[in-house]
Amino acid sequence: MTAQLDLLETDRPEIHVVDSEDIATQALPEPGYETIAVRKVGAHIGAQVSGVRIGADVPADQVAEVKRALAAHQVIFLRGQHHAGDADQQAFAALLGTLTKPHPTVAGDGDAVLPIDSDHSKATSWHTDVTFVDRIPAASLLRAVELPPYGGTTIWANTTRAYEQLSPALKALVERLWAVHSNLYDYAADVDEKRVGGIDVKEEAYRAEFRHVEYETEHPVVRVHPVTGERTLLLGHFVRRFVGLSTQDSEDLFRLLQRHVERPENTVRWSWRAGDLAIWDNQATEHRAVDDYDDQHRVLHRITLAGDVPVSVDGVRSTPRKGDASHFSPVAAQV
């Protein structure tokens, strides 16, 4: 049995991770773009965009094509942005939409940047950013700042395709469902109780900061995308329960729907390198970090763009139940 296991470990096919330096030469660029090159890195989600140097001076026609690529592929990756710091990232983000504050409850760096630091959290559960408020961010920009020597990957999932793959009967059910999202479930501070020495003090402090103001919002499980008009699932691990269902039924249905979101063919996994920037449509994706880098340090800087209040297939808008998040996202984005 040991020999068989050793053989499996050495001979198994390698899991596909997008990490090639010359990925842009491996696929033909998509037609229809004049100022950027867009090449798919996954069948149903993800593309690499080249020809852009982020900052305040990106031409308007190039910004428009970046937005179009984002709408088409849900998440796009820009390599080689070694020149960029927080100011360049923030200036480029402002060309794509209206910036939010770093977070409703967690302090960031300045007016827009939220450090995603492995010393505080690892964000290893599937989620859509900040769904516990009514105005969910339209998009997020994440830039590599400090990377571990191995691992530290991130996975994104296409929630539009997940909806499309549901059976007609299941679609009919979820189109009528609403879910309660709350920050009292902190995806980012799941503590490893098995760690030697117990709970990490930094993680516990972050968890307390994350939860010091309670937010709760009712969102439709199926929302209509404000740009594409497509129907997409709005789930993730800020969901506490479904309206009208018991706790047990909510948990069972949540797991069923999340399995559709997390299907490998609906995902793309990105292996970060210095100079990388990822931009994703927060209205049509879930994502999670992968804790595959032991105790190495990992820091990325996130900026989010303001979004609209989600609307159900019947045209009903999401409803906040607890907490006023107007300080976080005062206006809607035009992404």
C-alpha positions as CSV (number, residue, x, y, z in Angstrom):
1,M,0.0,0.0,0.0
2,T,2.9,2.4,0.8
3,A,4.5,1.8,-2.5
4,Q,1.2,2.4,-4.3
5,L,0.7,5.7,-2.4
6,D,4.3,6.8,-3.3
7,L,3.5,6.1,-6.9
8,L,0.4,8.1,-6.8
9,E,2.2,11.0,-5.2
10,T,4.9,11.1,-7.9
11,D,3.0,10.1,-11.0
12,R,-0.4,11.9,-10.5
13,P,-1.2,14.5,-13.2
14,E,-0.3,18.0,-12.1
15,I,-3.3,20.2,-11.1
16,H,-3.7,23.0,-13.6
17,V,-2.5,26.3,-12.1
18,V,-2.1,29.4,-14.2
19,D,1.4,30.4,-13.5
20,S,3.4,30.5,-16.8
21,E,5.5,33.5,-17.5
22,D,4.6,33.3,-21.2
23,I,0.9,32.4,-21.0
24,A,0.3,35.3,-23.4
25,T,2.0,33.3,-26.1
26,Q,0.1,30.1,-25.4
27,A,-3.3,31.2,-26.6
28,L,-4.3,33.4,-29.5
29,P,-5.5,36.8,-28.6
30,E,-9.3,37.4,-28.8
31,P,-10.5,39.5,-31.7
32,G,-12.2,42.9,-31.2
33,Y,-9.6,44.6,-29.0
34,E,-7.4,47.3,-30.4
35,T,-5.4,48.7,-27.4
36,I,-4.9,45.5,-25.3
37,A,-4.4,41.8,-25.9
38,V,-6.8,39.4,-24.2
39,R,-6.1,35.7,-23.9
40,K,-8.2,33.2,-22.1
41,V,-6.6,31.2,-19.3
42,G,-9.7,29.1,-18.5
43,A,-12.6,27.8,-20.6
44,H,-15.3,29.5,-18.5
45,I,-13.6,32.2,-16.4
46,G,-10.4,34.1,-16.5
47,A,-8.2,35.9,-19.0
48,Q,-4.8,37.5,-19.1
49,V,-4.6,41.1,-20.3
50,S,-1.4,42.5,-21.6
51,G,-0.4,45.9,-23.0
52,V,-1.6,47.9,-19.9
53,R,0.7,49.8,-17.5
54,I,-1.5,50.7,-14.6
55,G,-1.6,54.2,-13.2
56,A,-3.4,57.5,-13.6
57,D,-2.6,58.0,-17.3
58,V,-4.1,54.9,-18.9
59,P,-6.0,56.2,-22.0
60,A,-9.7,56.2,-21.9
61,D,-10.1,53.8,-24.9
62,Q,-7.8,51.3,-23.1
63,V,-9.8,51.6,-19.9
64,A,-13.0,50.9,-21.8
65,E,-11.4,47.7,-23.3
66,V,-10.3,46.6,-19.9
67,K,-13.9,47.0,-18.6
68,R,-15.1,45.0,-21.6
69,A,-12.6,42.2,-21.0
70,L,-13.7,42.1,-17.3
71,A,-17.4,41.8,-18.2
72,A,-16.6,39.0,-20.6
73,H,-14.2,36.9,-18.4
74,Q,-15.2,37.8,-14.8
75,V,-11.6,37.9,-13.7
76,I,-8.6,39.3,-15.5
77,F,-4.9,39.2,-14.7
78,L,-2.2,41.7,-15.5
79,R,1.4,40.6,-15.1
80,G,4.5,42.8,-15.0
81,Q,3.2,45.7,-13.0
82,H,6.4,46.0,-11.0
83,H,6.4,49.8,-11.1
84,A,3.1,50.0,-9.3
85,G,2.5,51.0,-5.7
86,D,-0.6,51.8,-3.8
87,A,-1.0,55.2,-5.5
88,D,-0.8,53.6,-9.0
89,Q,-3.3,50.9,-8.1
90,Q,-5.7,53.5,-6.6
91,A,-5.4,55.8,-9.6
92,F,-6.0,53.0,-12.0
93,A,-9.0,51.7,-10.0
94,A,-10.5,55.2,-10.0
95,L,-10.5,55.1,-13.8
96,L,-12.6,51.9,-13.7
97,G,-15.2,53.1,-11.2
98,T,-15.9,54.8,-7.9
99,L,-13.7,53.8,-5.0
100,T,-15.2,52.5,-1.7
101,K,-13.6,52.9,1.7
102,P,-11.2,49.9,2.5
103,H,-13.9,48.0,4.5
104,P,-17.0,48.7,6.5
105,T,-15.4,47.6,9.8
106,V,-11.7,47.0,9.3
107,A,-9.2,49.9,9.1
108,G,-7.2,50.0,5.9
109,D,-4.2,52.0,4.6
110,G,-5.5,55.4,3.7
111,D,-8.8,56.0,2.0
112,A,-9.1,52.9,-0.2
113,V,-6.5,50.2,0.3
114,L,-7.2,47.1,2.5
115,P,-4.1,45.0,3.2
116,I,-4.9,41.3,2.9
117,D,-2.2,40.0,5.3
118,S,-1.7,36.4,6.3
119,D,-0.7,37.5,9.8
120,H,-4.3,38.5,10.3
121,S,-6.4,36.2,8.1
122,K,-6.1,33.8,5.2
123,A,-9.7,34.0,3.7
124,T,-9.8,30.4,2.8
125,S,-13.6,30.0,2.5
126,W,-15.5,30.7,-0.7
127,H,-17.0,34.2,-0.6
128,T,-18.0,37.3,-2.5
129,D,-16.6,40.4,-1.1
130,V,-18.6,42.3,1.5
131,T,-22.0,40.8,0.8
132,F,-23.3,41.6,4.3
133,V,-24.0,45.2,3.3
134,D,-26.7,46.3,0.8
135,R,-24.3,47.9,-1.8
136,I,-22.0,45.1,-2.6
137,P,-18.8,46.1,-4.3
138,A,-18.9,45.9,-8.1
139,A,-15.3,44.9,-8.5
140,S,-12.1,44.3,-6.7
141,L,-8.5,44.9,-7.6
142,L,-5.9,42.8,-5.8
143,R,-2.1,43.5,-6.1
144,A,0.7,41.3,-5.0
145,V,2.9,43.0,-2.4
146,E,4.7,40.2,-0.5
147,L,4.5,36.6,-1.7
148,P,5.6,33.3,-0.1
149,P,8.3,31.3,-2.0
150,Y,5.7,28.7,-2.8
151,G,1.9,28.4,-2.8
152,G,-0.4,31.3,-1.9
153,T,-2.7,30.8,-4.9
154,T,-6.2,32.2,-5.3
155,I,-9.2,30.6,-6.9
156,W,-12.2,32.3,-8.6
157,A,-15.5,30.8,-9.6
158,N,-18.0,31.9,-12.2
159,T,-21.4,32.2,-10.4
160,T,-23.2,33.1,-13.6
161,R,-22.3,29.7,-15.1
162,A,-23.2,28.0,-11.8
163,Y,-26.7,29.4,-12.1
164,E,-26.9,28.4,-15.8
165,Q,-26.0,24.8,-14.9
166,L,-28.9,24.4,-12.4
167,S,-31.8,22.3,-13.4
168,P,-35.0,24.1,-14.4
169,A,-36.7,23.0,-11.1
170,L,-33.8,24.2,-9.0
171,K,-33.7,27.5,-10.9
172,A,-37.4,28.0,-10.2
173,L,-36.7,27.4,-6.5
174,V,-33.7,29.7,-6.0
175,E,-35.1,32.5,-8.1
176,R,-37.7,33.0,-5.3
177,L,-35.3,32.6,-2.4
178,W,-33.7,35.3,-0.3
179,A,-30.7,34.9,2.0
180,V,-29.5,36.7,5.1
181,H,-25.9,37.7,4.9
182,S,-24.0,38.8,8.0
183,N,-20.5,39.7,9.0
184,L,-20.9,37.7,12.2
185,Y,-19.6,34.8,10.1
186,D,-16.0,35.9,9.5
187,Y,-14.7,34.0,6.5
188,A,-11.3,35.7,7.0
189,A,-10.6,34.7,10.6
190,D,-11.3,31.0,10.8
191,V,-8.9,30.1,13.5
192,D,-6.8,26.9,13.4
193,E,-7.5,25.5,16.9
194,K,-4.9,22.9,16.3
195,R,-2.1,25.4,16.1
196,V,0.6,24.9,18.8
197,G,0.0,27.6,21.4
198,G,-3.7,28.0,20.6
199,I,-5.4,31.0,19.0
200,D,-3.1,33.5,17.4
201,V,-3.5,36.9,19.1
202,K,-3.3,38.9,15.8
203,E,-6.1,36.8,14.2
204,E,-8.3,37.1,17.3
205,A,-7.8,40.9,17.3
206,Y,-8.7,41.0,13.6
207,R,-11.7,38.9,14.2
208,A,-12.9,41.3,16.9
209,E,-12.4,44.3,14.6
210,F,-14.2,42.6,11.7
211,R,-17.3,42.0,13.9
212,H,-17.3,45.1,16.2
213,V,-20.3,46.5,14.2
214,E,-22.9,44.0,13.1
215,Y,-24.2,44.1,9.6
216,E,-27.0,42.0,8.1
217,T,-28.7,42.3,4.7
218,E,-31.3,40.3,2.8
219,H,-30.2,39.6,-0.7
220,P,-31.8,37.6,-3.5
221,V,-30.1,34.3,-4.1
222,V,-30.3,35.0,-7.8
223,R,-29.5,38.6,-8.8
224,V,-29.6,40.3,-12.2
225,H,-26.2,41.5,-13.3
226,P,-26.4,45.3,-13.7
227,V,-24.1,45.4,-16.7
228,T,-24.6,42.1,-18.6
229,G,-28.2,41.4,-17.6
230,E,-27.3,37.8,-16.8
231,R,-28.6,36.0,-13.8
232,T,-26.0,35.0,-11.3
233,L,-26.0,33.3,-7.9
234,L,-25.3,35.4,-4.8
235,L,-24.1,33.1,-2.1
236,G,-20.7,32.7,-0.3
237,H,-19.9,32.1,3.3
238,F,-21.4,35.3,4.6
239,V,-24.8,33.6,4.2
240,R,-26.3,32.7,7.6
241,R,-29.6,31.3,6.4
242,F,-32.3,31.4,3.8
243,V,-35.4,33.4,4.5
244,G,-38.3,31.1,5.4
245,L,-36.2,27.9,5.8
246,S,-35.0,26.3,9.0
247,T,-31.3,26.3,9.9
248,Q,-30.8,22.7,8.9
249,D,-32.6,23.1,5.5
250,S,-30.6,26.3,4.9
251,E,-27.4,24.5,5.5
252,D,-28.3,21.6,3.2
253,L,-29.5,23.9,0.4
254,F,-26.4,26.1,0.8
255,R,-24.1,23.2,0.4
256,L,-26.0,22.0,-2.7
257,L,-25.8,25.4,-4.4
258,Q,-22.2,26.0,-3.4
259,R,-21.2,22.6,-5.0
260,H,-22.4,24.1,-8.3
261,V,-20.4,27.2,-7.8
262,E,-17.2,25.3,-6.8
263,R,-17.2,22.8,-9.7
264,P,-13.6,22.8,-11.0
265,E,-14.6,23.5,-14.6
266,N,-16.2,26.8,-13.4
267,T,-13.0,28.0,-11.7
268,V,-9.6,29.4,-12.4
269,R,-6.7,29.2,-10.0
270,W,-4.0,31.8,-10.2
271,S,-0.4,31.4,-9.0
272,W,0.8,34.9,-7.9
273,R,4.1,36.4,-9.0
274,A,5.6,39.8,-8.2
275,G,4.0,42.5,-10.2
276,D,0.7,40.8,-10.6
277,L,-2.7,42.5,-10.5
278,A,-6.0,40.7,-10.5
279,I,-9.3,42.4,-11.2
280,W,-12.6,40.6,-10.7
281,D,-16.3,41.2,-11.2
282,N,-17.6,40.9,-7.6
283,Q,-21.1,40.7,-9.1
284,A,-20.5,37.4,-10.9
285,T,-17.9,35.5,-8.9
286,E,-16.8,33.9,-5.7
287,H,-13.2,33.5,-4.7
288,R,-11.0,32.0,-2.0
289,A,-7.4,31.9,-1.0
290,V,-5.6,28.6,-0.7
291,D,-3.6,28.0,2.5
292,D,-0.8,26.1,0.7
293,Y,2.2,28.1,1.9
294,D,2.7,26.9,5.5
295,D,3.6,29.8,7.8
296,Q,5.2,31.9,5.1
297,H,4.1,35.6,4.9
298,R,1.7,36.7,2.2
299,V,0.4,40.3,1.7
300,L,-1.8,41.6,-1.1
301,H,-3.5,45.0,-1.3
302,R,-7.1,45.2,-2.3
303,I,-9.2,48.1,-3.5
304,T,-12.9,47.8,-4.2
305,L,-15.2,49.7,-6.5
306,A,-18.7,50.8,-5.4
307,G,-21.6,48.7,-6.7
308,D,-25.4,48.9,-7.1
309,V,-27.9,47.3,-4.6
310,P,-28.6,43.8,-6.0
311,V,-31.9,43.3,-7.8
312,S,-33.9,40.0,-7.9
313,V,-35.3,38.5,-11.1
314,D,-38.6,40.2,-10.1
315,G,-37.0,43.6,-9.8
316,V,-36.9,43.7,-5.9
317,R,-33.9,45.3,-4.3
318,S,-31.9,44.0,-1.4
319,T,-32.8,45.2,2.1
320,P,-30.4,46.1,4.9
321,R,-31.6,44.7,8.3
322,K,-28.8,45.8,10.6
323,G,-26.0,48.4,10.2
324,D,-25.6,51.5,8.1
325,A,-22.8,51.0,5.5
326,S,-23.3,54.4,3.7
327,H,-19.8,55.4,4.9
328,F,-18.3,52.4,3.0
329,S,-20.0,52.7,-0.3
330,P,-21.9,56.0,-0.7
331,V,-22.5,55.8,-4.5
332,A,-22.9,53.2,-7.2
333,A,-20.2,52.4,-9.7
334,Q,-20.2,52.7,-13.4
335,V,-18.1,49.7,-14.2
